[in-house]
Amino acid sequence: MAFYFSTKHIPDLQGLTLTERMKRLEDAAKSLSVPEKMLLNILKLLIICPVFALLLKIAQDWTALLWAVAIILLYPLLVKPIQYSLSAKYLTTNPNSKES
Protein backbone atom coordinates (compact mmCIF):
# COMPACT_ATOMS: atom_id res chain seq x y z
CA MET A 1 0.00 0.00 0.00
CA ALA A 2 1.46 3.33 -1.08
CA PHE A 3 1.03 6.40 1.10
CA TYR A 4 -0.29 9.50 -0.62
CA PHE A 5 0.36 12.74 1.24
CA SER A 6 -1.56 14.77 -1.33
CA THR A 7 -4.46 14.06 -3.64
CA LYS A 8 -2.29 15.27 -6.51
CA HIS A 9 -0.07 12.20 -6.14
CA ILE A 10 -2.86 9.63 -6.54
CA PRO A 11 -2.55 8.27 -10.10
CA ASP A 12 -6.31 7.87 -10.69
CA LEU A 13 -6.95 11.52 -9.75
CA GLN A 14 -4.26 13.24 -11.78
CA GLY A 15 -5.58 15.87 -14.13
CA LEU A 16 -8.69 16.60 -12.05
CA THR A 17 -9.47 19.80 -10.18
CA LEU A 18 -9.36 19.88 -6.39
CA THR A 19 -13.15 19.72 -6.03
CA GLU A 20 -13.35 16.77 -8.41
CA ARG A 21 -10.55 14.96 -6.56
CA MET A 22 -12.23 15.52 -3.21
CA LYS A 23 -15.60 14.35 -4.57
CA ARG A 24 -14.06 11.15 -5.98
CA LEU A 25 -12.19 10.49 -2.70
CA GLU A 26 -15.37 11.05 -0.72
CA ASP A 27 -17.20 8.53 -2.91
CA ALA A 28 -14.31 6.08 -2.56
CA ALA A 29 -14.29 6.52 1.23
CA LYS A 30 -17.92 5.40 1.27
CA SER A 31 -16.76 2.13 -0.29
CA LEU A 32 -14.31 1.32 2.50
CA SER A 33 -14.89 -2.02 4.16
CA VAL A 34 -15.96 -2.18 7.79
CA PRO A 35 -12.50 -3.19 9.10
CA GLU A 36 -10.90 -0.33 7.16
CA LYS A 37 -13.39 2.17 8.54
CA MET A 38 -12.84 0.81 12.04
CA LEU A 39 -9.06 1.07 11.65
CA LEU A 40 -9.37 4.67 10.49
CA ASN A 41 -11.75 5.59 13.31
CA ILE A 42 -9.57 3.94 15.96
CA LEU A 43 -6.57 5.85 14.62
CA LYS A 44 -8.52 9.10 14.87
CA LEU A 45 -9.58 8.22 18.41
CA LEU A 46 -6.01 7.45 19.44
CA ILE A 47 -4.95 10.88 18.23
CA ILE A 48 -7.86 12.86 19.70
CA CYS A 49 -7.98 11.29 23.20
CA PRO A 50 -4.58 12.61 24.32
CA VAL A 51 -5.73 16.11 23.42
CA PHE A 52 -8.52 15.90 26.00
CA ALA A 53 -6.17 14.42 28.57
CA LEU A 54 -3.78 17.30 27.99
CA LEU A 55 -6.62 19.81 28.30
CA LEU A 56 -7.37 18.39 31.76
CA LYS A 57 -3.74 18.95 32.77
CA ILE A 58 -3.79 22.67 31.85
CA ALA A 59 -4.68 23.64 35.44
CA GLN A 60 -1.45 22.04 36.68
CA ASP A 61 0.87 22.77 33.76
CA TRP A 62 0.09 25.35 31.09
CA THR A 63 2.56 23.78 28.64
CA ALA A 64 0.06 20.95 28.21
CA LEU A 65 -1.95 23.42 26.13
CA LEU A 66 0.98 23.76 23.73
CA TRP A 67 1.19 19.99 23.36
CA ALA A 68 -2.56 19.77 22.75
CA VAL A 69 -2.33 22.43 20.03
CA ALA A 70 0.63 20.61 18.47
CA ILE A 71 -1.32 17.36 18.33
CA ILE A 72 -4.32 19.08 16.78
CA LEU A 73 -2.10 20.69 14.14
CA LEU A 74 -0.44 17.35 13.35
CA TYR A 75 -3.78 15.52 13.13
CA PRO A 76 -4.25 16.02 9.35
CA LEU A 77 -0.64 15.05 8.68
CA LEU A 78 -1.21 11.72 10.41
CA VAL A 79 -4.76 10.83 9.37
CA LYS A 80 -5.11 12.13 5.80
CA PRO A 81 -2.32 10.05 4.20
CA ILE A 82 -3.80 6.87 5.66
CA GLN A 83 -7.29 7.88 4.60
CA TYR A 84 -6.09 8.68 1.07
CA SER A 85 -4.19 5.40 0.86
CA LEU A 86 -7.13 3.32 2.01
CA SER A 87 -9.53 5.11 -0.34
CA ALA A 88 -7.23 5.04 -3.38
CA LYS A 89 -7.87 1.36 -4.11
CA TYR A 90 -11.60 2.05 -4.46
CA LEU A 91 -11.14 4.84 -7.02
CA THR A 92 -10.95 2.45 -9.95
CA THR A 93 -14.39 1.02 -9.13
CA ASN A 94 -15.99 4.49 -9.16
CA PRO A 95 -16.97 5.87 -12.58
CA ASN A 96 -15.21 9.00 -13.80
CA SER A 97 -18.40 10.50 -15.17
CA LYS A 98 -19.86 13.77 -13.99
CA GLU A 99 -23.36 13.83 -12.58
CA SER A 100 -25.77 16.29 -14.15
VENHUCOR-V852695 format. One record per pair of residues at least 12 apart in sequence whose C-alpha atoms are under 6 Angstrom apart, sorted by the first residue. I is the first residue (numbers start at 1). GAP is how many residues later the second one is. Records with the same first field share a line. If there is no record, write none. Layout:
I: GAP  GAP
This chain:
3: 78  82
4: 77  81
5: 76
28: 59  62  63
29: 58
51: 17
54: 14
